Amino acid sequence: MKKSILSFLLVILLVFSIVPPQATHAALEQKPNQNSKSPTGWKEYVSTTGNFAVMLPVGQVVEEKTPQMRVKLDVGPRTYGVARLEGFKFAETAQATVEGAANDFLDTSEGRAIDKLNTPIGGYPGASIKFETMNPAGVTEARFYLVGKYMYAVIAFTRNGNSQDDATRFLNSFRLLNSQPGN
């Protein structure tokens, strides 16, 4: 099981470090956010394929729909990303699965943990982790949600010396469009 979670996390790291050749650039569309008013310079990104919506700074979003659903945006000293993955092995419980994913992500990134929390979403289990890295120097905040057969990884990286307020805004804005996990 440890090997499959490690493989899952390596895929996530690759998602945010390499833009795949079949990726497309999608301009952000303004959609009303049900959770809060859009701050200046931010818009809601809606992925019907990925069954989620999230607030992002205005910019060119890289979206890959195959083989897994991945969205990425680099804006100056920050990188934002969402991945919807399937085909990973489950732990004994759903909560143990997301906690294992968070812990393995920390180990793979060679980070120093700052904070770990359980963060469910819409009745589904979730785990979040915040950690510092040396290369590149910065803080990563990641939330993992297990929704049916999918694992959502919502990740924000902020280079040292920059405010983490935008990362928190991004992470807190993530929501599922449909509560049915098969969508």
Residue frames as a rotation matrix with the C-alpha (Angstrom) as fourth column:
MET 1
0.571 0.821 0.000 0.00
0.821 -0.571 0.000 0.00
0.000 0.000 -1.000 0.00
LYS 2
0.354 -0.535 -0.767 2.86
0.227 -0.746 0.626 2.38
-0.907 -0.396 -0.143 0.86
LYS 3
-0.676 -0.663 0.322 4.26
0.427 0.003 0.904 1.93
-0.601 0.748 0.281 -2.65
SER 4
-0.186 0.680 0.709 0.92
0.951 -0.057 0.304 2.77
0.248 0.731 -0.636 -4.34
ILE 5
0.784 0.426 -0.451 0.43
0.553 -0.810 0.196 5.93
-0.282 -0.403 -0.871 -2.25
LEU 6
-0.047 -0.885 -0.463 4.02
0.184 -0.463 0.867 6.95
-0.982 -0.044 0.185 -2.98
SER 7
-0.677 -0.144 0.722 3.36
0.713 0.117 0.692 6.47
-0.184 0.983 0.023 -6.70
PHE 8
0.372 0.904 0.210 0.18
0.913 -0.397 0.091 8.54
0.166 0.158 -0.973 -6.37
LEU 9
0.689 -0.128 -0.713 2.12
0.302 -0.844 0.443 11.38
-0.658 -0.521 -0.543 -4.75
LEU 10
-0.476 -0.878 0.055 4.88
0.359 -0.136 0.924 11.28
-0.803 0.459 0.380 -7.32
VAL 11
-0.283 0.487 0.826 2.19
0.940 -0.029 0.339 11.76
0.189 0.873 -0.450 -9.97
ILE 12
0.763 0.588 -0.267 0.91
0.639 -0.749 0.175 14.81
-0.097 -0.304 -0.948 -8.08
LEU 13
0.200 -0.775 -0.600 4.42
0.192 -0.569 0.800 16.28
-0.961 -0.275 0.035 -7.88
LEU 14
-0.683 -0.450 0.575 4.88
0.607 0.088 0.790 15.76
-0.406 0.889 0.213 -11.60
VAL 15
0.249 0.876 0.413 1.54
0.964 -0.266 -0.016 17.43
0.096 0.402 -0.911 -12.26
PHE 16
0.909 0.192 -0.371 2.76
0.298 -0.920 0.254 20.63
-0.292 -0.341 -0.893 -10.68
SER 17
0.099 -0.946 -0.309 6.29
-0.036 -0.314 0.949 20.58
-0.994 -0.083 -0.065 -12.09
ILE 18
-0.890 -0.398 0.223 5.72
0.163 0.178 0.970 19.59
-0.426 0.900 -0.094 -15.73
VAL 19
-0.024 0.876 -0.482 3.13
-0.690 -0.363 -0.626 20.82
-0.723 0.318 0.613 -18.19
PRO 20
-0.192 -0.041 0.981 2.07
0.367 0.924 0.110 17.81
-0.910 0.381 -0.162 -20.29
PRO 21
-0.958 -0.283 -0.051 2.08
0.058 -0.361 0.931 18.21
-0.282 0.889 0.362 -24.09
GLN 22
-0.550 0.807 0.213 -1.65
0.630 0.234 0.740 17.49
0.547 0.542 -0.638 -24.43
ALA 23
-0.338 0.415 -0.845 -2.59
0.761 -0.408 -0.505 20.16
-0.554 -0.813 -0.178 -21.89
THR 24
-0.035 0.382 0.923 -4.73
0.761 -0.589 0.272 23.08
0.647 0.713 -0.271 -22.98
HIS 25
-0.959 -0.207 -0.193 -4.89
0.282 -0.766 -0.578 26.62
-0.028 -0.609 0.793 -21.70
ALA 26
-0.044 0.996 0.081 -8.31
0.876 -0.001 0.482 27.68
0.480 0.092 -0.872 -20.49
ALA 27
-0.681 -0.096 0.726 -9.20
-0.114 -0.965 -0.235 31.25
0.723 -0.243 0.647 -19.70
LEU 28
-0.853 0.393 -0.343 -11.02
0.447 0.211 -0.869 31.73
-0.270 -0.895 -0.356 -16.43
GLU 29
-0.336 0.834 0.437 -14.73
0.333 -0.329 0.884 32.39
0.881 0.442 -0.168 -16.73
GLN 30
-0.842 0.141 0.521 -16.51
-0.508 -0.535 -0.675 34.52
0.184 -0.833 0.522 -14.18
LYS 31
-0.194 0.789 -0.583 -19.03
0.310 0.613 0.726 32.39
0.931 -0.040 -0.364 -12.32
PRO 32
0.324 0.325 0.889 -20.85
-0.694 -0.557 0.457 33.34
0.643 -0.764 0.045 -9.16
ASN 33
-0.690 -0.572 -0.444 -19.15
-0.039 0.641 -0.766 31.81
0.723 -0.511 -0.465 -6.15
GLN 34
0.341 0.910 -0.237 -21.67
0.174 0.186 0.967 30.40
0.924 -0.371 -0.095 -3.72
ASN 35
0.208 -0.326 -0.922 -19.29
0.942 0.322 0.099 30.73
0.264 -0.889 0.374 -0.78
SER 36
0.053 -0.254 -0.966 -18.15
0.563 -0.791 0.239 34.35
-0.825 -0.556 0.101 -0.96
LYS 37
0.924 0.195 -0.329 -17.77
-0.092 -0.723 -0.685 37.43
-0.371 0.663 -0.650 -3.07
SER 38
0.575 -0.746 0.336 -14.89
0.784 0.385 -0.486 37.29
0.233 0.542 0.807 -5.57
PRO 39
0.352 -0.532 -0.770 -11.94
0.368 -0.679 0.636 39.35
-0.861 -0.507 -0.043 -4.39
THR 40
0.742 -0.125 -0.659 -10.41
-0.552 -0.671 -0.495 41.78
-0.380 0.731 -0.567 -6.87
GLY 41
-0.102 -0.834 -0.542 -8.29
-0.993 0.117 0.008 39.94
0.057 0.540 -0.840 -9.43
TRP 42
-0.859 -0.117 0.499 -9.79
-0.224 0.962 -0.159 36.55
-0.461 -0.248 -0.852 -8.66
LYS 43
-0.118 0.843 -0.525 -12.40
-0.964 0.030 0.266 34.50
0.240 0.537 0.809 -10.53
GLU 44
0.178 0.250 0.952 -14.08
-0.543 0.831 -0.117 31.19
-0.821 -0.496 0.284 -9.98
TYR 45
-0.602 -0.375 -0.705 -12.73
-0.783 0.453 0.427 28.36
0.159 0.809 -0.566 -12.13
VAL 46
0.287 0.773 0.566 -15.36
-0.726 0.561 -0.397 25.70
-0.624 -0.297 0.722 -12.77
SER 47
-0.757 -0.483 -0.440 -14.43
-0.649 0.630 0.427 22.22
0.071 0.609 -0.790 -14.00
THR 48
0.365 0.927 0.090 -17.49
-0.925 0.372 -0.078 20.21
-0.106 -0.055 0.993 -14.91
THR 49
0.338 -0.342 -0.877 -15.20
-0.327 0.831 -0.450 17.35
0.882 0.439 0.170 -15.97
GLY 50
-0.656 -0.710 -0.257 -13.50
0.046 0.302 -0.952 17.35
0.753 -0.636 -0.166 -12.56
ASN 51
0.266 0.891 -0.368 -16.76
0.584 0.155 0.797 18.09
0.767 -0.427 -0.479 -10.67
PHE 52
0.029 -0.275 -0.961 -15.27
0.944 -0.309 0.117 21.02
-0.329 -0.911 0.250 -8.73
ALA 53
0.643 0.047 0.765 -15.01
0.337 -0.914 -0.227 24.78
0.688 0.403 -0.603 -8.55
VAL 54
0.200 -0.654 -0.730 -12.26
0.936 -0.094 0.340 26.86
-0.291 -0.751 0.593 -7.00
MET 55
0.974 0.050 -0.220 -11.29
0.016 -0.988 -0.156 30.54
-0.225 0.149 -0.963 -6.80
LEU 56
0.174 -0.947 0.269 -8.07
0.948 0.234 0.214 31.42
-0.266 0.218 0.939 -8.65
PRO 57
-0.120 -0.282 -0.952 -6.22
-0.033 -0.957 0.288 34.62
-0.992 0.066 0.105 -9.48
VAL 58
0.864 0.398 -0.307 -6.85
-0.278 -0.130 -0.952 35.76
-0.419 0.908 -0.001 -13.04
GLY 59
-0.235 -0.955 -0.182 -4.41
-0.767 0.067 0.638 33.99
-0.597 0.290 -0.748 -15.36
GLN 60
0.090 0.184 -0.979 -3.98
-0.855 0.518 0.019 31.18
0.510 0.836 0.204 -17.87
VAL 61
0.248 0.116 0.962 -4.97
-0.728 0.678 0.106 27.87
-0.639 -0.726 0.253 -16.33
VAL 62
-0.592 -0.421 -0.687 -3.37
-0.740 0.623 0.255 24.70
0.320 0.659 -0.680 -17.67
GLU 63
0.178 0.727 0.664 -5.93
-0.803 0.497 -0.329 21.91
-0.569 -0.474 0.672 -17.74
GLU 64
-0.762 -0.353 -0.543 -5.35
-0.585 0.734 0.345 18.28
0.277 0.580 -0.766 -18.64
LYS 65
0.172 0.942 0.288 -8.35
-0.982 0.187 -0.027 15.99
-0.080 -0.278 0.957 -18.85
THR 66
0.960 0.122 -0.253 -6.66
-0.157 0.980 -0.125 12.69
0.232 0.159 0.959 -19.62
PRO 67
-0.464 0.449 -0.764 -5.67
0.239 0.894 0.380 10.30
0.853 -0.006 -0.522 -18.19
GLN 68
-0.227 0.389 -0.893 -6.53
0.966 -0.025 -0.257 12.10
-0.122 -0.921 -0.370 -14.93
MET 69
0.658 0.506 0.557 -8.10
0.540 -0.833 0.119 15.52
0.525 0.222 -0.822 -14.32
ARG 70
-0.099 -0.750 -0.654 -5.47
0.949 -0.269 0.165 18.16
-0.300 -0.605 0.738 -13.49
VAL 71
0.764 0.289 0.577 -5.56
0.436 -0.891 -0.131 21.95
0.476 0.351 -0.806 -13.29
LYS 72
0.026 -0.830 -0.557 -2.57
0.959 -0.136 0.248 24.22
-0.282 -0.541 0.793 -12.63
LEU 73
0.813 0.125 0.568 -1.91
0.314 -0.917 -0.247 27.97
0.490 0.379 -0.785 -12.43
ASP 74
-0.134 -0.887 -0.441 1.47
0.990 -0.140 -0.018 29.65
-0.046 -0.439 0.897 -11.84
VAL 75
0.737 0.337 0.585 1.21
0.352 -0.931 0.093 33.27
0.576 0.138 -0.805 -10.70
GLY 76
0.387 -0.663 0.641 4.49
-0.656 -0.686 -0.315 34.89
0.649 -0.298 -0.700 -9.70
PRO 77
-0.588 -0.731 0.345 5.68
-0.744 0.322 -0.586 33.38
0.317 -0.601 -0.733 -6.43
ARG 78
-0.245 0.595 0.765 2.71
-0.628 0.503 -0.593 30.99
-0.738 -0.626 0.251 -6.15
THR 79
-0.804 0.135 -0.579 1.53
-0.401 0.596 0.696 27.80
0.439 0.791 -0.426 -7.79
TYR 80
-0.203 0.834 0.513 -2.02
-0.796 0.164 -0.582 26.51
-0.570 -0.526 0.631 -7.42
GLY 81
-0.707 -0.033 -0.707 -3.24
-0.564 0.630 0.535 23.09
0.427 0.776 -0.464 -8.50
VAL 82
0.117 0.750 0.651 -6.06
-0.803 0.457 -0.382 20.60
-0.584 -0.479 0.656 -8.30
ALA 83
-0.735 -0.271 -0.622 -5.84
-0.592 0.704 0.392 16.96
0.332 0.656 -0.678 -9.34
ARG 84
0.351 0.809 0.471 -8.67
-0.868 0.470 -0.160 14.44
-0.351 -0.353 0.867 -9.42
LEU 85
-0.557 -0.716 -0.421 -7.10
-0.798 0.602 0.031 11.00
0.232 0.353 -0.906 -9.41
GLU 86
0.662 0.681 0.313 -8.36
-0.733 0.676 0.077 7.45
-0.160 -0.280 0.947 -9.46
GLY 87
0.706 -0.343 -0.620 -6.84
-0.118 0.806 -0.580 3.99
0.699 0.483 0.528 -9.51
PHE 88
-0.373 -0.816 0.443 -5.02
-0.660 -0.102 -0.744 4.15
0.653 -0.569 -0.500 -6.17
LYS 89
-0.320 0.219 -0.922 -5.19
0.478 0.878 0.043 1.64
0.818 -0.427 -0.385 -3.32
PHE 90
0.432 0.583 0.688 -7.32
-0.409 -0.553 0.725 2.37
0.804 -0.595 -0.001 -0.31
ALA 91
-0.776 -0.581 0.245 -6.13
-0.443 0.226 -0.867 2.00
0.449 -0.782 -0.433 3.29
GLU 92
-0.834 0.444 -0.327 -8.24
0.548 0.735 -0.400 0.27
0.063 -0.513 -0.856 5.97
THR 93
0.141 0.886 -0.442 -10.51
0.756 -0.385 -0.530 3.32
-0.639 -0.259 -0.724 6.26
ALA 94
0.568 0.143 0.811 -11.28
0.715 -0.574 -0.400 6.31
0.408 0.807 -0.428 4.06
GLN 95
0.969 -0.218 0.116 -9.79
-0.248 -0.845 0.475 8.67
-0.005 -0.489 -0.872 6.66
ALA 96
0.380 -0.874 0.304 -6.61
0.112 0.370 0.922 6.59
-0.918 -0.316 0.239 6.83
THR 97
0.293 -0.223 0.930 -6.40
0.944 0.224 -0.244 6.79
-0.154 0.949 0.276 3.02
VAL 98
0.755 0.022 0.656 -6.39
0.282 -0.914 -0.293 10.62
0.593 0.406 -0.696 2.94
GLU 99
0.854 -0.491 0.172 -4.10
-0.391 -0.387 0.835 10.89
-0.343 -0.781 -0.522 5.98
GLY 100
0.328 -0.738 0.589 -1.69
0.512 0.663 0.546 8.45
-0.794 0.122 0.595 4.33
ALA 101
0.458 -0.110 0.882 -1.73
0.840 -0.270 -0.470 10.52
0.290 0.957 -0.031 1.13
ALA 102
0.911 -0.104 0.400 -0.95
-0.185 -0.968 0.169 13.70
0.369 -0.228 -0.901 3.10
ASN 103
0.673 -0.683 0.285 1.88
-0.261 0.141 0.955 12.03
-0.692 -0.717 -0.083 5.05
ASP 104
0.277 -0.567 0.776 3.40
0.784 0.600 0.159 10.46
-0.556 0.564 0.611 1.94
PHE 105
0.704 0.011 0.710 3.24
0.514 -0.698 -0.500 13.81
0.490 0.716 -0.497 0.13
LEU 106
0.878 -0.410 0.248 5.18
-0.473 -0.660 0.584 15.37
-0.076 -0.630 -0.773 3.02
ASP 107
0.436 -0.735 0.519 7.76
0.094 0.611 0.786 12.55
-0.895 -0.294 0.336 2.96
THR 108
0.387 -0.241 0.890 8.17
0.906 0.277 -0.319 12.69
-0.170 0.930 0.325 -0.83
SER 109
0.771 -0.014 0.636 8.59
0.242 -0.918 -0.313 16.48
0.589 0.396 -0.705 -0.74
GLU 110
-0.145 -0.849 -0.508 11.19
0.856 0.149 -0.495 16.20
0.496 -0.507 0.705 2.04
GLY 111
0.018 0.270 0.963 9.37
-0.114 -0.956 0.270 18.91
0.993 -0.114 0.013 3.94
ARG 112
-0.935 -0.224 -0.275 9.22
0.268 0.062 -0.962 19.91
0.232 -0.973 0.002 7.58
ALA 113
-0.126 0.989 -0.073 5.66
0.793 0.145 0.591 19.65
0.596 0.017 -0.803 8.88
ILE 114
-0.869 -0.008 0.494 4.05
-0.211 -0.899 -0.385 22.80
0.447 -0.439 0.780 10.25
ASP 115
-0.427 0.819 0.383 0.48
-0.753 -0.088 -0.652 21.60
-0.500 -0.567 0.654 10.71
LYS 116
-0.914 0.278 -0.296 -1.76
0.033 0.777 0.629 18.58
0.405 0.565 -0.719 10.04
LEU 117
-0.571 0.795 0.207 -5.57
-0.640 -0.272 -0.719 18.54
-0.515 -0.543 0.664 10.30
ASN 118
-0.597 0.577 0.557 -8.59
0.716 0.697 0.046 16.47
-0.361 0.426 -0.829 9.37
THR 119
-0.681 0.329 -0.655 -10.57
-0.406 -0.913 -0.037 18.57
-0.610 0.241 0.755 6.88
PRO 120
-0.434 0.578 0.692 -13.71
0.695 0.703 -0.151 16.82
-0.573 0.415 -0.706 5.60
ILE 121
-0.847 0.252 -0.469 -15.70
-0.462 -0.785 0.413 18.31
-0.264 0.566 0.781 2.72
GLY 122
-0.177 0.889 -0.421 -19.40
-0.926 -0.005 0.379 17.69
0.335 0.457 0.824 2.12
GLY 123
0.685 0.463 0.563 -19.40
-0.672 0.700 0.242 14.64
-0.282 -0.544 0.790 4.38
TYR 124
0.819 -0.486 -0.304 -16.36
0.163 0.707 -0.688 13.10
0.550 0.514 0.658 2.66
PRO 125
0.688 -0.606 -0.399 -13.10
0.565 0.104 0.818 12.47
-0.455 -0.789 0.414 4.56
GLY 126
0.744 -0.495 0.449 -10.26
0.104 -0.578 -0.809 14.91
0.660 0.649 -0.379 4.15
ALA 127
0.509 -0.679 -0.529 -6.80
0.753 0.054 0.656 15.66
-0.416 -0.732 0.539 5.45
SER 128
0.890 -0.293 0.349 -4.64
-0.023 -0.793 -0.609 18.74
0.455 0.534 -0.712 5.14
ILE 129
0.415 -0.841 -0.346 -0.96
0.850 0.224 0.476 19.28
-0.323 -0.492 0.808 5.64
LYS 130
0.951 -0.255 0.175 1.17
-0.179 -0.916 -0.360 22.40
0.252 0.311 -0.916 5.69
PHE 131
0.608 -0.793 -0.029 4.94
0.622 0.453 0.639 22.13
-0.494 -0.407 0.769 5.43
GLU 132
0.610 -0.543 -0.577 8.13
-0.594 -0.795 0.121 24.00
-0.525 0.270 -0.808 4.57
THR 133
0.788 -0.468 0.400 10.57
0.605 0.709 -0.362 22.93
-0.115 0.527 0.842 1.88
MET 134
0.188 -0.826 -0.531 14.15
0.151 -0.510 0.847 24.02
-0.970 -0.240 0.029 1.28
ASN 135
-0.779 -0.512 -0.361 14.39
-0.295 -0.208 0.932 23.44
-0.553 0.833 0.011 -2.47
PRO 136
-0.306 -0.188 0.933 12.52
0.283 -0.954 -0.099 25.34
0.909 0.234 0.346 -3.66
ALA 137
-0.920 -0.108 -0.378 12.26
0.392 -0.222 -0.893 27.38
0.013 -0.969 0.246 -0.48
GLY 138
-0.575 0.775 0.264 8.67
-0.568 -0.609 0.554 27.94
0.590 0.169 0.790 0.48
VAL 139
-0.685 0.483 0.546 5.52
-0.398 0.380 -0.835 26.68
-0.611 -0.789 -0.068 2.13
THR 140
-0.752 0.496 -0.434 3.15
-0.216 0.436 0.873 24.11
0.623 0.750 -0.221 0.66
GLU 141
-0.495 0.711 0.499 -0.40
-0.600 0.136 -0.789 23.61
-0.629 -0.690 0.359 1.84
ALA 142
-0.768 0.232 -0.597 -2.22
-0.396 0.561 0.727 20.55
0.503 0.795 -0.339 0.51
ARG 143
-0.239 0.765 0.598 -5.66
-0.767 0.228 -0.599 19.11
-0.595 -0.602 0.532 1.13
PHE 144
-0.927 -0.047 -0.372 -6.69
-0.261 0.793 0.550 15.62
0.270 0.607 -0.747 0.15
TYR 145
-0.183 0.937 0.299 -10.33
-0.854 -0.001 -0.520 14.55
-0.487 -0.350 0.800 -0.17
LEU 146
-0.986 -0.029 0.164 -11.62
0.039 0.916 0.398 11.05
-0.162 0.399 -0.902 -0.87
VAL 147
-0.206 0.937 -0.281 -14.89
-0.774 -0.332 -0.539 11.27
-0.599 0.107 0.794 -2.82
GLY 148
0.855 0.519 0.026 -16.10
-0.421 0.720 -0.551 7.86
-0.305 0.461 0.834 -3.96
LYS 149
0.720 -0.591 0.364 -13.46
0.663 0.740 -0.110 6.41
-0.205 0.320 0.925 -6.28
TYR 150
0.467 -0.516 0.718 -11.64
0.364 -0.627 -0.688 9.75
0.806 0.583 -0.105 -6.64
MET 151
0.165 -0.498 -0.851 -8.90
0.902 -0.273 0.334 11.39
-0.399 -0.823 0.405 -4.61
TYR 152
0.794 0.047 0.607 -8.81
0.315 -0.885 -0.344 15.17
0.521 0.464 -0.717 -4.93
ALA 153
-0.035 -0.835 -0.549 -5.48
0.969 -0.164 0.187 16.85
-0.246 -0.525 0.815 -4.19
VAL 154
0.825 0.286 0.488 -5.77
0.376 -0.921 -0.097 20.63
0.422 0.264 -0.867 -3.79
ILE 155
0.222 -0.898 -0.380 -2.29
0.950 0.110 0.293 22.14
-0.221 -0.426 0.877 -3.49
ALA 156
0.937 -0.038 0.346 -0.89
0.058 -0.963 -0.263 25.66
0.343 0.267 -0.901 -3.07
PHE 157
0.195 -0.939 -0.284 2.82
0.980 0.178 0.085 26.49
-0.029 -0.295 0.955 -2.98
THR 158
0.979 0.053 0.199 4.13
0.055 -0.998 -0.004 29.92
0.198 0.014 -0.980 -1.90
ARG 159
0.144 -0.990 0.003 7.78
0.560 0.079 -0.825 30.87
0.816 0.120 0.565 -2.21
ASN 160
-0.016 -0.249 -0.968 9.44
0.986 -0.163 0.025 32.21
-0.164 -0.955 0.248 0.94
GLY 161
-0.857 -0.367 -0.362 8.99
0.376 -0.925 0.048 35.91
-0.352 -0.095 0.931 1.63
ASN 162
-0.736 0.670 0.096 5.43
-0.274 -0.425 0.863 36.08
0.619 0.609 0.497 0.29
SER 163
-0.442 0.676 0.590 2.09
-0.850 -0.105 -0.517 36.15
-0.287 -0.729 0.621 2.08
GLN 164
-0.990 0.130 0.044 0.20
0.137 0.969 0.207 32.87
-0.015 0.211 -0.977 2.33
ASP 165
-0.447 0.876 -0.179 -3.20
-0.338 -0.350 -0.874 34.62
-0.828 -0.331 0.453 2.41
ASP 166
-0.072 0.412 -0.908 -3.82
-0.997 -0.059 0.052 33.81
-0.032 0.909 0.415 -1.27
ALA 167
-0.783 -0.243 -0.572 -3.01
-0.296 0.955 -0.001 30.14
0.547 0.169 -0.820 -0.72
THR 168
-0.867 0.498 -0.011 -5.54
0.195 0.319 -0.927 30.00
-0.458 -0.806 -0.374 2.10
ARG 169
-0.205 0.806 -0.555 -8.17
-0.707 -0.514 -0.486 31.78
-0.677 0.293 0.675 -0.03
PHE 170
-0.315 -0.007 -0.949 -7.61
-0.856 0.434 0.281 29.24
0.410 0.901 -0.143 -2.82
LEU 171
-0.921 -0.115 -0.371 -7.77
0.014 0.945 -0.328 26.20
0.388 -0.307 -0.869 -0.53
ASN 172
-0.745 0.661 -0.088 -10.86
0.078 -0.045 -0.996 27.41
-0.662 -0.749 -0.018 1.33
SER 173
-0.242 0.675 -0.697 -12.73
-0.848 -0.496 -0.186 28.10
-0.472 0.546 0.692 -1.92
PHE 174
-0.883 -0.128 -0.452 -12.56
-0.375 0.771 0.514 24.51
0.283 0.624 -0.729 -3.23
ARG 175
-0.225 0.853 0.472 -15.99
-0.642 0.234 -0.730 22.92
-0.733 -0.467 0.495 -3.50
LEU 176
-0.817 0.089 0.570 -17.60
0.383 0.822 0.421 19.97
-0.432 0.562 -0.706 -5.23
LEU 177
-0.794 0.557 -0.242 -20.19
-0.583 -0.587 0.562 20.80
0.171 0.587 0.791 -7.88
ASN 178
0.281 0.856 -0.434 -22.21
-0.629 0.506 0.590 17.65
0.724 0.107 0.681 -7.36
SER 179
0.048 -0.271 0.961 -22.25
-0.968 0.224 0.111 15.57
-0.245 -0.936 -0.251 -4.21
GLN 180
0.939 0.274 0.209 -22.50
-0.210 0.936 -0.284 12.35
-0.273 0.222 0.936 -6.24
PRO 181
0.193 -0.975 0.106 -18.98
-0.354 0.031 0.935 10.85
-0.915 -0.218 -0.339 -6.26
GLY 182
0.047 -0.174 0.984 -19.36
0.684 0.723 0.095 9.15
-0.728 0.668 0.153 -9.63
ASN 183
0.888 0.369 0.275 -19.61
0.451 -0.580 -0.678 12.46
-0.091 0.726 -0.682 -11.50
